[in-house]
Amino acid sequence: MPSPRAASRVFVNRFLSALTIATVTALAAPALAAAAPAVVTLKTAEVGAPGNPSVGVVPFEDAIYPNCEAAPATKKGCQQVGAVKYRYEIGELEVTVAQWVAFLNTVDPRGVNRHRLYSANESGAAWPRFGQLDFAAGAPAGRHYRVAAPEWANKPYGFANFLRAARFANSLANGRILKKTRSSEGGFRFVTYRVRLSRRTSRGMYDLRRRKATRSRKRGFVVPSQNEWIKAAYYDRNGGGAYSYWQYPTNPGAFGDEGAAAPAPTVLDAANGNVVNASGQPLATFHGKEVAAPYWCPSAFSAETCAGVNPLGLDPQLYGEAFQGSLSSVGQALTRSPWGTLDQGGNAVEWTDTITPPPFGVKSARVWRRLHGGIANAPVYQLWLSAVGLQPQDNAFFTATYPWLGIRIGAIGNPRRGHRPSR
């Protein structure tokens, strides 16, 4: 049995230990609270008509065919696209800079950038005109990343590669759906999710330990496939267009007219990037023929700074020629696709999870994925149904030098409110 003095020392040591733990916990509470996973809101459009027919397209040719057997034989080949056998959902809008910042602060609360989700070229200081988000090394946990300027919050995140897009989808798929609400508007059906993001991004919908990661679950959030993306953008269940497909995600158009029936290009407020000509429908953010590309400069910088300072070391004239076209605030063009989405025509080009062979038959160890969507700096042909682009899923140089690479999230299997996948 310990002596009274020894017992007293044990009591004091235990008391001091408990006091230390309580004090540390109290001091750490603000940091832990600041680093808590973020909650994001995601609105999706429901896409029905399962089992719709596909059509044949020759890449980047202004034509459409009932199937590839009816298409002419060319070196470009033919792709049969658009058919989806099941119901699914796709984002009404592109993922915004504000949503991306919430994701970064959730999955990288200490700011160590282990998964290379951020590069210096994305900062406003490095790239005044296109830099969307800043990094602060000395910030508290969960606050290292922030929107570079208030005007960027509601613009599409533009520096994505597929691996970044897949990690965002994994964070959603591993997260908890706090609220799920159905609504309708203008004949379209939508689902709005409030999701508490998860810090786990390496596995989930995509197992990124595998180079050619594909979907591993039947329910949850995804990067849309090429066919899902194309169906949501172009397929008209009411039979409009040609073979029930539109020429553009904004209007049926007229295949073969080389852009005569294209939507009008947006005009942006030069101070904030908001669309100022939304009354002129149909409308999309792209570089229209014989008109200036959409443009704005963050208010923190002068027009001269936006016109000249860039991380690539280009002189102002060459820089101005190579980097025309600014991203507009999401959804403000107002023109909807046949299923109610916005900005599938124009703004940022968007990743799909569809794996494709490298171009020109070249052997490559890299994994290539399809992209689609029309781009703020590109002509009207990028809005065509046949604009089936491709890029390596992890092209770091392209990600750091091409600020128009976006993400649109989809959902499969009707994700449930309160759902949290097993760990």
N, C-alpha and C positions, 0 to 999 in steps of 0.2 A: 504494500500500500504506500503511495507516494507521500512524502512529508508535506505539511501545510505550505512550506515555502515553495516546493516543487509544484504542488497543485496550483499555487497562486501564479507561478510563472507560466504554466500550461494555459490557465484561464486568460492571462494577459496576452499571450502569443496568439491564442485563438481569436480573442477580441480584436487585436490589431490586424490580424489576417482578414477577418470578416469586414473590418472597417476599410481596409485597403481595397478589397474586392468591390465593396459597395461604392467607394469613391471612384475607382477606375470605371466601373459600370456607369455611374452618373455622368462622369466626364465624357465617356465615349458615346453616351446616348444621342447627343446632337449629331455626331458624325454618322452613327449607324442610321439614324432617322433620315439624314440627308442622302444616304446611300441606298435607301429602300428602293425596290424595283418600281419602275414607273408604270402608270396605267395609261394606255392609249385607246383611242376610239377609232374604229375601222368600219366603214360603211361599204357593203358589198351589194352588187346587183345580182339578182337571181337569173340564171340562164337555164331555160327549159328546152322543150322540143328535143328530147333525147333521141338519138338515132338519126339525126339530120344528115342529108347527103353531103359528100365532099365535092370539091371541084378541082380541076386541074389548072395550075398556073405555071408559066415559065418565069423564073426569077427576074424581076424588074422589067418585065414586058407588060404593056398596057393591054392585056387580053385575058380572057377567062374561057375555060372549056368545061364541058360536062364531066370529063375525065381525062387522064393523060393519054389514053389511046387516041383521043380526038385532037390532041395538041401536035403541032409540027415538031419534027425532030431537029433539035439544035444542040450545040455544045453545052448550053446552059442546062439542058435537061428539063424535066417537068416534075413538079411536086403536086401530089394530091393532098389537099388540105381542108380543114374546117369541120370534119365530122367528129362528133363527140357522142358517145353512147349513153351518157348519164347526165343527170342534173348536177349543177355545180354553181358556185358563186365566184364573182370576180370583183375586185375593188372598183368602186365608182370613180375613185381618184387615184392618182399616183401617190406613193409614200412621200410625205413632205419632209422638209429639212427639220422642222420642229419634232416630228415623230422620230426621225433618225437620231437626233440629239438625245431624246428620251431613251432610245434604245442603247446608244453608246454609253450614257451615264449609268444605265442599268447593268450592262454586261461587262463594262470596264470601269468599275467605280474607282479604282486606284489610278487609272490613267496610264497603264503600262503598255497598252496597244499590242497585246500578245498575239492577237489574230489579224493584225494589220488592217484594222477597220478604218484607219484614218491616215492620211498623208499630209505633209506640210503644205502641199500645193492647194489644199482645200481651205486654207485660211484667208481671211480678208487682207491681211498684211502682205502675204505672198502674191495674192491674185485679187486685187481690188474689185475688178468687175465680176469675177466668177466665184471667188472664194466664199463658201457658204457657212462654214463653221470654224470657230477658233478653239484652240486648246490652251489651257492654263495649267502648267505643271504644279503650281503651288496652291491650287484650289482644294477645298475640302473634298473628302471622298464622295463620289457621286455627282460632282459638279465641275469636273475637268473640261467638259465639252459644252459649248454654248453656241447659239446662233450668231453668226458673224455680224449681222445687222438686222434690225427688226423686219425689214422688208423681205428677208429670206425665209421667215418662218413658214409661210404658206406657199412656197415654191416647191417644185419636185426636188428631192435629193438627186444630185446629178453626177456623183462620182462612184457609182456602184459597179462592181463586177458581179459575176454570178455567185461567187462564194460569199460575198457580203449580203447579197439578196437572200441566199439560202440560210445564213445565220439569223437574219431578221425573221424569216419564216419559222425557223426552229424556236426562237425565243417566244413567238406567238403560240406555236404548237405545244410548247412545254409550259406555257403560262396558264393562268386561270381565267376563264370567262366569267366576269362578274355580272354582266348584264347582256341580254340578247333581246333585241326589239325588232319586230317586223313592221314594215310600212309600205305604202304604195304612193306613187306620184306620176301623173301623166301617163298612166297605163303600164308603168314599170313597177316591179316589186323589188324591195330592198330589205337587207338585214343589217342592223347596226350592232356591233359588238363593242363592249368595254372589256379590255383584257389587261390583266396584270402580267407584265412581261416576266419571263424567266431569265435567269442568268446563264442557263445551260444552252449553248448554241452549237456545240460540236456534233451532237446527235439530237434526233427528234424526228421531224418529217424527213430530213436528209442526214445520212451518216457521213459526215465530212472527213472521217478517217479514210474513206474510200474515194479514190480519185474520180471515178465516174458515179458520183452519188445520185441515186434515184429515190423516188418516194418509198418510204418504208411503212407508212400507215395508210389506212383507208379513210380516216377521218382527221380533219385538222386543216391548218393553214398551209398554203403552198405558194411557190412561184408558179404561175400558170404555165401549162404546156403551150406549144405553138398552136395546136388545134383549138385548145380552150380560148386562147387569146384571139385567134382569128374568128372563131364563131361569135364571140361576144362583140367583136368590132364590126363584122361584116354580114353575118347571116341574118336574113330577114325572114322570120317565120310566116310572114304574110305574103311572101312571094315577090317582093320588090327587087329591083335591080335585074341582074342576069343570072339565071339558074338559082334565084333566091339569094344572091350575094350582091352587096353594094360594092362600088368601086372605091369608096372612101368610108372611114368610120363615121363620117358626118352626114353623108347623103348618098343616094343611089348612084349619081353620076351617070356616065355613059362610057363604057369600056371602048377603048380605041380612039378616043377623042384627044389623047395626049394632054389632058389637063384642062380642056375647055370648060368642063362642068365642075371644076375643083371648088372647094370652099374658099372664102376670102381669107387672107392672112390677118392676124390680129395686129392692132396698133396698141402699143404699151405706153403708159404714163412713164416718162423718162426718169422720174424721181423714185418710183416704187415698183414698177413692173406690173401694175394692175392693167387689165384690159379696158380700153376706153371706147371700143367700137362694137360692143357685144350686141347692139341692136341690128347689126348687119349679119344675118344668118344665111347659110351655114358658115361657120367660122372655125379656124384652127391656127395654132401658133407654128408657123413655118415660114420659110423665105420665099415669098411670092415672086413671080416673074416681073421684072422691071419695077420693083418697089423696094424700098429699104427693108432690111431684115428687122424683125422686132428687136427693140433695144431699150435698156434702162441701165442706170448706174446707181449703186447704193448711195444713200444720202451722206454717208460718212466720208465720201471721196468726191473730188472734183472731176469734172468731165475729162480734163487733161490727164489726171491720174488713171482713170478707167481706160482711157484710150492708149496709154503707153506702158504702164507698169505691168509686167507679166513674169512668171517664173521661168519662162522658156528662153528669155534673153532676146526675144525678137524685137526688131526696130518697129516703131509705131505704125509705119505704112504696111509692112508685111504682117504684123500682128492684126491690124484692122481688117486686112483682106482674108486672113485665115480664120479669124474668130468672130464672124458675124452671127447674130442671132442670140437673143437672150430668152431664158425661160420665163414664162408668165405665171401668175398666181393660179393655182390649180382650180379647175372648174369654171373659171370666169369667161371662157369662150362660149359656154352655155349650150353648145350643140351636142346632142346625145346620139349615141350609137343605137342600133336596132334593139339593144337590151338595156339602154339607159345609162351606160357609162359615159364619162367625160374625159376628153383629152387623149383618147386612144389614137386620134388623129392629131399629130403635132405635139409640141412641147418636148419631152424627153423620149428618146428611144428606150424601149423596155425589154428587160431580160425575160426569156422563158426558160423552163428547165429541160427543154428538148435537146438531147445530144445529137450532133450531126457530124458527118465526116468532114475532115479539113477541106478547104477549097482546092480546086484544080487537081484533085486526086493526089496531092502531096502527102507523103507519109509524115505523121507527126505524133510525138509522144504527148502532146497537149490535148486537153479535152475541149472541144468546140461546142458551143451552144447557140441556139437561134435567138435572134432579137427581132422586134417589130415595133412600129409605132409612129413613124414620121418624126422629124426633128426640127427644132427651132432654127437651126442654121442651114437646113437642107431644102432643096426644091420640092415641088409637089409630088414627084414620083415616089418619094419616101412614104407618102401616105397611101399609095396603092395597095390593094390586096396582095399583089405579087412581090412586095418589098420584104422578102424573107432574108434578112441579113444574118450574119454569123460572126462570132468572135471567140477567141480562147476564153475560157471561164475565169482565168486568173491573169489577164494581161495587165501587169502593174503599170507599165509605161502608158498604155492607153487610158487606164483609169485616172492617172495623174495628169493627163494632158487633154482629155476630152470631157468637158464638163456638162455633157448632155446625156449621161447614161443613167436611166431611172429604173424604178421598181414599182410594180403593181402586184399586190398580193391577192391570191384567190383562196377559196375554201372548198373542200370536198367532204362528202359524207355527213353534211349537216351538223357541224360542231355544236355541242350542247352547252347550255348555260351551266356554270359550276364545274364543267369538265376540267379535270386535271389528270394528265396521263400518269401511268405508273412509272416509277423511277427505275 
